[in-house]
Structures are given as structure tokens and as C-alpha cells.
Amino acid sequence: MWRWLRWPVRLMALLLVVAAGLVWHQWNFKPWSLDLFYQRAFLQYAIDDPQMLSSMRILPPWLDWYSDELTDVSLERQDALREKLKDDLATLRSYDREALSEDEKLSYDVLEYFLAIQAEGEPFRFHNYPANQLFGFQSGLPTFMATQHPVRSQGDADDYNARLDQFDTFFAQQMEGVRLRVEKGIVPPSFVVEKVLAETRNFVATKPEDNILYTALAEKLDAIEPRVEAGQRQRILATTRQRIEQVVYPAMQTLVDYYAQLLPSARPNNGVWDLPQGSEFYAYAVRQHTTTDMTPDEVHELGLAEVARIEAEMDAILQGEGLVEGTIGERVDQIASRPDQLYPDTEEGRQQILADYQAMIDEIDAGIAPYFGKRPRAGVIVERVPVFREKTAPGAYYNSPAFDGSRPGVFYANLRSVKEIPRFGMRTLAYHEGIPGHHFQKALQQEATGVPFFRKVLGFTAFAEGWALYAERLAWEMGFQDEPLNNLGRLQAEMFRAVRLVVDSGMHHKRWTREQAIDYMREKTGMPPTDVTAEIERYLVNPGQALAYKVGMNTILRLREEARAALGERFSLKDFHDVVLTGGDMPLTLLERRVKRWVASQG
């Protein structure tokens, strides 16, 4: 008598089979729509990268299956990712671009450019140094654990320890890549080996309970509400101490031992011109980082011209301060070393630096409404660069807010030496890293609506850093740097980026020495010697990246003035900024097309 129930059951079973087949098809073959392809491409990358999921926090806590795992960084997985990239590019190009709307074409073109430039770099995939003084895995993984791994519960803390237990596998995978590069002739410069050795030896010499991996977890545990029971806290931290001593330190020691053995045969401190295919690699790096077709020679000539222009503007201010003799750098040095420009070299002085940076950001945030129609919901705070990273980290950097709202944007300031932070340069740095610089750019990108998710996260250095450098000038135009010395700080920062064009192409293309580049930057900027050395060594391990700032800024300024000339009284600076920022990061060629479409629409 239950025979009549069989057909609905059978139909439901059939529908489930069909649905499973559809999902399987969409996951493994060309999706029926471009939007589905975008979603699939991102999901396939994301679910295979537990650390990225922890950093972005795009999934609710109840979907957290990944926080007890580190990302697989083996050569086999990297090979698989390269193949996936090429497959995704071919799939993307199989869709009919001409059938898309203009906004849809922009998404298509952004992804197509990103995948294509990565595919073009296939011959140079090993032209880097995974263990380096700037962003090497030996500091990157501990920093990720201390700053990105969320601890909202006792279970999160147990996941933290589970990740510590995988440091040996992670380091073994990374070391396999390091050794392969050396076999291919991609040997780090000697300063890289020396600085990584100093950092890692200091790391493993630290008592486990004083290590950032221990202290960071202890602080996170104490911040949980309701408080973790004392016995459980003790258990968790005892496990952390054991993991650091028995897993983390031995894993780190494998790098120490290998780099100590490598040091006698490390390369001289040269640019990439003396690597296999070095000249071809640098030409590619210039195109990749500037998102233009500029050549190394064109970059160098642009840099020389910009240095001369900015030098004249700085000279006028310095003469107004009564400083008429010496190079630009020597005279800026005199101001930077004046007592009125320096904070006390104490913990209280460093805390005041952070407070003053925050006050500068809050001040401009309160007065920026006439210049931006669209503003991010997320806030931005100022924090100190973790002490263990200070010696080799850049002077400042920015981390984006968490997608789930649990973490604001963070401007990290390096407080290794108060002598590197003269007061006249602080406003410019605050505007670059915070508001209206990286924070506006990155937070608005993440908060964008009506675009594929990859548009919220994909980054292009020329756009991002070009905007941040433009933001420094904009703040001056808005009247937030009226004092001559504050304007000198702005010009020094712009000179710094112009000098980068000269020294980066100088070292990697024209075969300048490391010391020659240091001397040139010191002469033109007046930056502290320690800061200059860290910067030059940064360019040696990340060729081409530093070119993006000035190329990007110049492009945005040119597009602004072209739009102003075309529209006359109809030009709106507020609308221009919204057009630039609300599309998210994109290659400069696509930004130019977007702005020109906007100008045409205003007629």
C-alpha cells in the first residue's frame, strides 16, 4: 500500500543525482556562465590555502575546517597551481568577451591580465629567494601565527598549537625549494644569507616562553571573553612551549644550518643581471610591477628627470630654512637630527609616536568629506611592527581589515630607531599607509558590491602604491601639510620613490653596486643610513616592485589633469576619486580606460 510513495522518493533521488552531477561538472569542466567560473576559480584557490582563509576571514566560524592546518607549499603543489593558472586562463578566454557589458568586460580584463602576466613569468618562477630578510618564510610564518591566526575560543587556541606542530613539514617544503634554486644557480646575495642567519639564530636562541609565538598566544587567550579557565590556559601554553622547543626551533634550525653552509658560496651583492636569464627576468619584472610596457632604460630616464624636478622644490624649502650648503640629503639630514624633530628614545617616546600617528589619521579623516563620495566602513588603527621583525622590516606597512569585521585596517610603524622617525615626515607616512592612502584603497576594494569576489582581493602594486603616493600629494593639496617642513617631508617621500626608479634599474639593469645605490639614495633623500640600507637591500630581493609607486602616481595625476582639462567646470575631484577607487585594484592600462569612459559619460 506504500507503493504510491516510491515515485516521489525515486524522483528525489534522481534530482539529487542530477544536482551532484551538475556540481561535479561545474567544478571540473567549463562552467555554464562566466560568473560561475569566477566563483569556482576563487573557491578552488581559497579552499586549498588554509592560511589565506585565516587571514581573510571570509567564512563564518562554524565553517572553520582549516584553522588547524598550514598551507601546503611543496614544489608539487606549486606545479599544480601553475597548471591550474594556465587552465583557468584558457577557460576564461573561451568565453565571448564581446557579449559582456562594459562593467563585465572590466572584470574579464582584470582577471585576464593577472593570469596572463603570471603565465608569462613561467621561465622565472624560481628567480627569487624564499628565505630573505624582508618577507621570507622564516619570519612570515611566525608573523602570520602571531597576527593573523584568530583565537576566539579554547578550540582556536588548540588549532594554533596544531599549526605549530606542522612547522617542520612547512619548513621542509620550503627548504626543498631553496635547495632547488641553488642548484639552478639562483643563489642569494651574501647580505641576504647573513641577515637571515642573524634573524633565525636569534629566533631559536630565545627562551620559548619569551618567543613571539608564545607571548602572542598568551595575549590572545587573555583577551577571550569569558576568560579561559586557569587550568586550561596552563595546559594550552604548556603545549605551546613544547611545540616551540621540540618542533618550531628544530625546523628553523634546518634553515640556519643550510644558510651557514651556503654563506661561503653566496653571490656578491649584485642585482639580478648576474643570475641565469637575469636581463630577461628584469625586463619582465618591470612590466609586471608597473603594469605597463616600459623598458628598464625608460624607467631609469624617468627617475633621473623626476629626481631633478623634486630636488629643485626641496632646495627652495631648505634655503628658506637657512640651509644653503651641501647636498639635498646632507641638508635634510641636518633637520632630521635636530632635537625638536626627534622623540625620546624610550618606550614612552615610542608609544607617543603611535599615538601621534593615530591623531594625524583621525584628523584628516574628519576633514576629508569634500574630496570623497565613497568612504570605507572599516576603521584603521596604528600598531608597532613586531619587535622580532624590526631590524629587517620596512619602515611601515599596512594590513587590510578582516572581511568579517573582526579586525580593522592596521598601519604598522617600525619603531626600531626613533632617529628614523623625524616629526616632519610623519604626516606623509600616516596619509600614505592610512587615510586617504592604503586604507581607503584597500578597504573600499573589499567592500565593493556587484563585482566578482576576486575583484575584492586581487592586488596590483602600481595601482595600490601609486594611489598611496598620490594620497600624500592630495593631503598637501587639501591643506594638511601647510607647514614648510611638513611639505619637505612630503617631497622627501616623493623623492624617495623617484630615487627608487634610478637605483632599482641601476642595480638590476645598469649593474650598479649595492654601495653605489646606497650612496645615491643618501645623497638625494637625506634618509637615515639604516633606513637607506634596508631599502636598497629590499630592492635587491624584490626587483621591480619599487618602480610601481612613482609610475602609478604619475599615471593617476596625468589622468586627473586630462579629465580636468576635458571637463572644465564639470570636473569633480570627488567623483574622480570615486571612479579610481571603487573599481578596486587594476592594471594602469585598464584604469586609464575606466577614467576615459567616465570622462566621456560626463558630456
C-alpha positions in Angstrom: 0.0 0.0 0.0 3.1 2.3 0.3 3.7 1.8 -3.5 2.5 5.4 -4.2 5.3 6.8 -2.1 8.0 5.1 -4.2 7.8 7.6 -7.1 8.4 10.8 -5.1 11.3 9.0 -3.3 12.7 7.9 -6.7 12.3 11.4 -8.1 14.0 13.0 -5.2 16.9 10.5 -5.5 17.1 11.3 -9.2 17.2 15.0 -8.5 20.0 14.6 -6.0 22.0 12.6 -8.5 21.4 15.2 -11.2 22.3 18.0 -8.8 25.5 16.2 -7.8 26.4 15.7 -11.4 25.8 19.4 -12.1 28.0 20.4 -9.2 30.7 17.9 -10.3 30.5 19.3 -13.9 30.8 22.9 -12.8 33.7 22.1 -10.6 35.7 20.1 -13.1 34.7 21.5 -16.6 33.9 24.8 -18.1 31.1 26.4 -16.1 28.0 27.5 -18.0 28.4 31.2 -17.1 31.3 33.5 -16.5 30.1 34.4 -13.0 30.2 30.7 -12.0 33.7 30.4 -13.5 34.8 33.4 -11.3 33.4 31.8 -8.2 34.8 28.4 -9.0 38.3 29.8 -9.7 38.4 31.7 -6.4 37.0 28.9 -4.4 39.4 26.4 -5.8 42.3 28.6 -4.8 40.9 29.5 -1.4 39.9 26.1 0.0 43.4 24.9 -0.9 45.0 27.7 1.2 44.2 27.5 4.9 46.4 30.4 5.8 44.7 32.7 3.3 41.3 31.7 4.7 42.5 32.6 8.2 43.9 35.9 7.1 40.8 37.0 5.1 38.2 35.5 7.5 35.5 35.4 4.8 33.8 32.3 6.3 31.7 32.2 9.4 33.3 30.4 12.5 31.0 27.4 12.1 32.6 26.7 8.7 36.1 26.7 10.0 37.6 23.4 9.0 41.0 24.8 8.1 42.5 26.7 11.1 44.4 23.6 12.4 46.4 23.3 9.1 49.2 25.2 7.4 49.2 25.7 3.7 50.9 23.1 1.5 53.9 24.9 0.0 55.5 21.9 -1.6 57.0 22.0 -5.1 54.4 19.6 -6.2 51.5 21.9 -5.2 53.3 24.8 -6.8 53.5 22.9 -10.0 49.8 22.1 -9.7 49.0 25.7 -9.1 50.9 26.7 -12.3 48.9 24.2 -14.3 45.7 25.4 -12.8 46.6 29.0 -13.7 47.2 28.1 -17.3 43.9 26.1 -17.4 42.0 29.0 -15.9 43.4 31.4 -18.4 42.4 29.1 -21.3 38.9 28.7 -19.8 38.5 32.4 -19.4 39.5 33.1 -22.9 36.9 30.6 -24.2 34.1 32.9 -23.1 32.8 35.5 -25.6 34.1 38.8 -24.2 32.2 40.9 -26.7 28.9 39.6 -25.3 29.6 41.3 -22.0 28.6 44.7 -20.6 31.3 47.3 -20.1 31.4 46.5 -16.3 31.6 42.8 -17.0 34.4 43.4 -19.6 36.4 45.2 -16.9 36.2 42.1 -14.6 37.1 39.9 -17.5 40.1 42.1 -18.5 41.4 42.4 -14.9 41.5 38.7 -14.4 42.8 38.0 -17.9 45.7 40.5 -17.4 46.5 38.9 -14.0 46.6 35.4 -15.2 48.4 36.2 -18.4 51.2 38.2 -16.7 51.7 35.3 -14.3 51.8 32.8 -17.1 54.4 34.9 -18.9 56.6 34.7 -15.8 56.8 30.9 -16.0 60.5 30.9 -17.1 61.3 32.9 -14.0 59.3 31.1 -11.3 62.4 30.3 -9.3 64.0 33.8 -9.7 63.5 34.7 -6.0 64.8 33.9 -2.6 62.1 32.2 -0.3 64.3 32.9 2.7 65.2 36.5 2.7 65.5 39.4 5.2 62.3 41.2 4.1 59.4 38.8 3.6 61.0 35.3 3.9 59.1 32.4 5.2 61.3 32.2 8.3 59.7 35.4 9.5 56.5 35.3 7.6 55.1 32.2 9.2 55.7 33.3 12.8 54.2 36.7 12.0 51.2 35.0 10.5 50.7 33.0 13.6 51.1 36.0 15.9 48.9 38.5 14.0 46.6 36.6 11.6 45.6 33.3 13.3 42.3 34.2 15.2 41.9 33.0 18.8 38.3 33.5 19.8 37.9 30.3 21.9 39.8 27.5 23.5 39.4 25.5 20.3 41.1 28.2 18.3 44.0 28.0 20.7 44.2 24.3 20.2 44.2 24.9 16.5 47.1 27.3 17.0 49.1 24.6 18.6 48.2 22.2 15.9 49.7 24.6 13.4 52.8 24.9 15.4 53.1 21.1 15.2 53.3 21.4 11.4 56.3 23.9 11.3 58.6 21.0 10.5 56.6 20.0 7.4 56.3 23.6 6.2 60.0 24.3 6.6 60.9 21.0 4.9 58.8 22.0 1.9 60.3 25.5 1.8 63.8 24.2 2.1 63.3 21.9 -0.8 62.5 25.0 -2.9 65.6 26.8 -1.6 67.9 23.9 -2.5 66.4 23.6 -6.0 67.0 27.3 -6.7 70.6 27.0 -5.6 71.0 24.0 -8.0 69.7 26.2 -10.8 72.1 29.0 -10.0 69.6 31.2 -8.2 71.8 31.9 -5.2 71.0 34.7 -2.8 73.4 37.7 -2.3 75.7 37.3 0.7 73.9 40.1 2.7 70.6 38.1 2.4 72.3 35.0 3.8 74.0 36.9 6.6 70.8 38.7 7.7 68.6 35.6 7.6 71.2 33.8 9.6 71.3 36.6 12.2 67.5 36.7 12.4 66.9 32.9 12.6 69.8 32.3 15.1 68.3 35.0 17.4 64.9 33.4 17.0 66.0 29.9 18.1 68.1 31.4 20.9 65.1 33.0 22.5 63.6 31.2 25.5 60.3 29.5 24.4 58.2 31.5 26.8 59.7 34.7 25.5 59.2 33.8 21.9 56.5 35.8 20.0 54.7 32.5 19.2 54.2 32.0 22.9 53.6 35.6 24.1 51.1 36.3 21.2 49.0 33.3 22.1 49.1 34.2 25.8 47.8 37.7 25.0 45.1 36.3 22.8 44.0 33.9 25.4 43.7 36.7 28.0 41.5 38.7 25.6 38.9 35.9 25.2 35.6 36.6 26.9 34.5 34.7 29.0 38.1 34.1 30.3 39.6 30.7 29.7 39.7 28.6 32.9 43.2 28.8 34.5 43.9 25.1 34.2 43.0 25.1 30.5 45.1 28.2 29.9 48.1 26.5 31.6 47.6 23.3 29.6 47.4 25.2 26.3 50.5 27.3 27.0 52.4 24.2 28.2 51.7 22.6 24.8 52.8 25.8 23.0 56.1 25.8 24.9 56.6 22.2 24.0 55.8 22.8 20.3 58.2 25.7 20.1 61.0 23.8 21.7 60.5 20.4 20.0 59.1 21.4 16.6 59.5 25.0 15.7 63.1 25.5 16.8 64.4 22.3 15.1 62.5 23.3 11.9 64.1 26.8 12.0 67.5 25.2 12.7 67.4 23.4 9.3 67.5 26.8 7.6 70.2 28.0 10.0 72.4 25.0 9.1 71.8 25.3 5.4 72.5 29.0 5.1 75.6 28.7 7.3 76.9 26.1 4.8 75.8 28.3 1.9 77.4 31.6 3.1 80.9 31.0 1.7 79.5 30.4 -1.8 76.8 33.1 -1.7 76.6 35.6 -4.6 78.2 39.0 -4.4 75.7 41.7 -3.5 74.7 42.3 -7.2 71.4 42.8 -9.0 69.7 40.1 -10.9 71.7 40.8 -14.0 74.2 38.1 -12.9 71.5 35.4 -12.5 70.7 33.0 -15.3 68.5 34.9 -17.8 68.9 37.9 -15.5 68.3 40.6 -18.1 65.2 38.9 -19.4 63.9 38.4 -15.9 64.3 42.1 -15.0 62.6 43.3 -18.2 59.7 41.0 -17.2 59.7 42.3 -13.6 59.4 45.9 -14.9 56.4 45.1 -17.0 54.8 43.0 -14.2 55.1 45.5 -11.4 54.4 48.7 -13.4 51.6 47.1 -15.5 52.9 49.0 -18.4 55.2 48.3 -21.4 58.0 50.4 -20.0 61.6 49.2 -20.5 64.4 49.4 -17.9 66.0 52.2 -19.7 62.8 54.2 -19.8 62.3 53.7 -16.1 65.8 54.9 -15.4 65.4 58.1 -17.5 62.0 58.9 -15.9 63.7 58.5 -12.5 66.5 60.9 -13.3 64.1 63.5 -14.6 61.8 63.3 -11.5 64.8 63.4 -9.1 65.9 66.7 -10.8 62.4 68.2 -10.5 61.8 67.3 -6.9 65.4 68.3 -5.9 64.6 71.9 -7.0 61.5 72.0 -4.9 63.2 70.7 -1.8 66.1 73.1 -2.3 63.7 76.1 -2.2 62.4 74.9 1.2 65.8 74.2 2.6 67.1 77.6 1.6 64.1 79.0 3.4 65.3 77.2 6.5 68.7 78.9 6.1 70.4 75.7 4.8 72.2 76.6 1.6 75.3 74.4 1.6 75.7 70.7 0.9 73.6 68.2 -1.0 69.9 67.8 -0.6 70.4 64.7 1.6 73.0 66.4 3.8 70.7 69.4 4.5 67.7 67.2 5.1 69.9 65.2 7.5 70.6 68.3 9.5 66.9 68.9 10.0 66.1 65.3 10.8 68.7 65.2 13.5 67.5 68.4 15.3 66.2 67.7 18.8 62.9 69.3 18.0 62.4 66.7 15.3 63.1 63.6 17.5 61.1 61.6 20.1 62.7 60.4 23.3 64.5 57.0 22.8 62.3 55.4 25.4 59.2 53.1 25.5 57.2 56.2 26.3 58.6 58.0 23.3 57.7 55.1 21.1 54.1 55.0 22.4 53.8 58.7 21.7 54.8 58.1 18.1 52.0 55.6 17.7 49.5 58.0 19.4 50.6 60.9 17.2 50.3 58.8 14.0 46.7 57.9 15.1 45.9 61.5 15.8 47.1 62.6 12.3 44.9 59.9 10.7 41.9 60.8 12.8 42.3 64.5 11.9 42.3 64.0 8.2 39.5 61.5 8.4 37.3 64.2 10.0 38.0 66.7 7.1 38.0 64.6 4.0 34.3 64.6 3.1 34.6 67.2 0.3 37.0 65.1 -1.6 35.4 61.6 -1.4 31.9 60.5 -2.0 32.6 56.9 -1.1 34.3 56.1 2.2 35.1 52.7 3.8 33.0 51.4 6.7 36.1 49.8 8.4 38.4 51.8 10.6 42.2 51.9 10.8 44.5 51.7 13.8 48.2 52.2 14.3 50.3 49.4 15.8 54.0 48.7 16.2 55.9 46.3 13.9 56.5 43.1 15.9 59.9 43.6 17.7 61.4 40.4 16.3 60.9 41.7 12.8 62.0 45.3 13.3 65.6 45.1 12.2 64.8 43.9 8.6 61.2 45.0 8.2 60.4 48.2 6.2 59.7 51.4 7.9 55.9 50.9 7.7 53.3 48.8 6.0 49.5 48.3 6.0 47.3 45.2 6.6 43.8 45.2 5.2 40.7 44.7 7.5 39.3 41.3 8.0 36.2 40.6 5.8 34.2 39.5 8.8 34.8 42.9 10.6 36.8 41.3 13.4 39.9 43.2 12.6 40.3 46.8 11.3 42.9 48.0 8.9 46.3 48.2 10.6 49.1 50.7 9.8 52.2 49.1 11.2 55.0 51.5 12.2 58.6 50.3 12.6 60.0 51.7 15.9 63.4 50.1 15.8 65.0 53.6 16.0 63.4 56.9 16.9 66.1 58.6 14.7 64.4 57.1 11.7 61.1 58.9 12.6 61.7 62.7 12.4 58.4 64.6 13.0 58.4 66.4 9.7 58.0 63.1 7.8 55.3 61.6 9.9 52.2 63.2 8.3 53.2 62.0 4.9 53.6 58.4 6.1 50.3 58.5 8.0 48.5 59.6 4.9 50.2 57.0 2.7 49.5 54.0 4.9 46.3 55.2 6.5 43.8 57.8 5.2 43.4 58.6 2.4 46.0 56.1 1.2 46.1 52.4 1.5 43.3 52.2 4.0 40.8 53.9 1.7 42.1 52.0 -1.3 42.1 48.5 0.2 39.0 48.8 2.4 36.9 50.2 -0.4 38.1 47.4 -2.6 37.0 44.8 -0.1 33.6 46.5 0.5 32.8 46.7 -3.2 29.4 45.3 -4.3 28.2 43.9 -7.6 31.6 42.6 -8.6 33.1 39.1 -8.6 34.9 38.3 -5.4 38.3 38.2 -7.0 38.0 41.9 -7.7 37.8 42.4 -3.9 41.2 40.8 -3.2 43.3 40.9 -6.3 46.2 43.3 -6.0 48.3 45.3 -8.5 51.2 47.2 -7.0 51.3 50.0 -9.5 47.7 50.9 -8.7 47.8 50.4 -4.9 51.1 52.1 -4.3 50.5 54.7 -7.0 47.3 55.6 -5.1 49.0 55.8 -1.8 51.7 58.1 -3.2 49.1 60.2 -4.9 47.3 60.4 -1.5 50.4 62.0 0.0 50.2 64.8 -2.6 46.4 65.0 -2.2 46.7 65.6 1.6 49.1 68.5 0.8 46.6 69.9 -1.8 43.9 69.6 0.9 45.9 71.8 3.3 47.0 69.2 5.8 50.7 69.9 5.3 50.9 73.7 5.1 54.0 73.9 7.3 57.1 74.1 5.1 58.8 71.3 7.0 55.8 69.0 6.6 55.9 69.8 2.9 59.6 68.9 2.9 58.6 65.6 4.4 56.1 65.1 1.5 58.8 66.0 -1.1 61.3 63.8 0.6 58.9 60.8 0.4 58.3 61.6 -3.3 62.0 61.9 -3.9 62.4 58.6 -2.2 60.1 57.0 -4.8 61.7 58.8 -7.7 65.1 57.6 -6.5 63.8 54.1 -6.5 63.3 54.3 -10.2 67.0 55.2 -10.6 68.6 52.7 -8.1 66.3 49.7 -8.9 67.0 49.9 -12.6 70.6 51.0 -11.8 71.4 47.8 -9.8 69.4 45.3 -11.9 70.0 46.7 -15.4 72.9 49.1 -15.3 75.0 47.0 -12.9 75.3 49.5 -10.1 76.8 48.1 -6.9 74.8 47.9 -3.7 77.1 50.6 -2.2 76.7 52.9 -5.2 72.9 52.7 -4.8 73.1 53.4 -1.1 75.3 56.5 -1.7 72.9 57.8 -4.3 69.8 57.4 -2.1 71.6 59.0 0.8 72.7 62.0 -1.3 69.2 62.7 -2.8 66.9 61.9 0.2 68.7 62.5 3.5 67.1 59.4 4.9 68.9 57.7 7.8 71.7 55.3 6.8 69.9 52.3 8.4 66.7 53.1 6.5 68.5 53.5 3.2 70.4 50.3 3.6 67.2 48.4 4.4 65.5 49.9 1.3 68.3 49.1 -1.1 68.5 45.6 0.1 64.7 45.3 -0.3 65.1 46.2 -4.0 67.8 43.5 -4.4 65.4 40.8 -3.2 62.3 42.1 -4.9 63.4 43.5 -8.2 61.0 45.9 -10.0 58.4 46.2 -7.2 59.7 49.6 -6.1 59.2 51.0 -9.5 55.4 50.7 -9.2 54.9 53.7 -6.8 56.1 56.6 -8.9 54.8 55.1 -12.2 51.4 54.6 -10.6 51.3 58.1 -9.0 52.3 59.8 -12.3 49.6 57.9 -14.1 46.9 58.9 -11.7 48.0 62.5 -11.7 48.1 62.6 -15.5 44.6 61.0 -15.8 43.3 63.6 -13.3 44.6 66.5 -15.2 43.5 65.2 -18.5 40.0 64.7 -17.1 40.1 68.2 -15.6 41.1 69.7 -18.9 38.4 67.8 -20.8 35.6 68.6 -18.4 36.5 72.1 -17.3 33.9 73.4 -14.8 32.1 70.0 -14.9 35.1 68.2 -13.4 34.5 66.9 -9.9 37.5 65.8 -7.9 35.3 63.9 -5.5 33.8 61.9 -8.5 37.2 61.4 -10.0 38.4 59.8 -6.7 35.3 57.6 -6.6 35.9 56.4 -10.2 39.5 55.5 -9.4 38.8 53.7 -6.1 35.5 52.0 -6.5 36.8 49.7 -9.3 39.3 48.1 -7.0 42.9 47.4 -8.0 43.6 47.1 -11.7 46.4 47.4 -14.2 47.2 51.0 -15.1 46.1 50.4 -18.7 42.7 49.4 -17.5 42.5 52.3 -15.1 43.1 54.7 -18.0 40.3 53.1 -20.0 37.9 53.4 -17.0 38.7 57.1 -16.4 38.3 57.9 -20.1 34.9 56.2 -20.1 33.9 58.3 -17.1 35.0 61.5 -18.8 33.0 60.6 -21.9 29.9 59.9 -19.8 30.0 63.4 -18.3 29.4 65.0 -21.7 
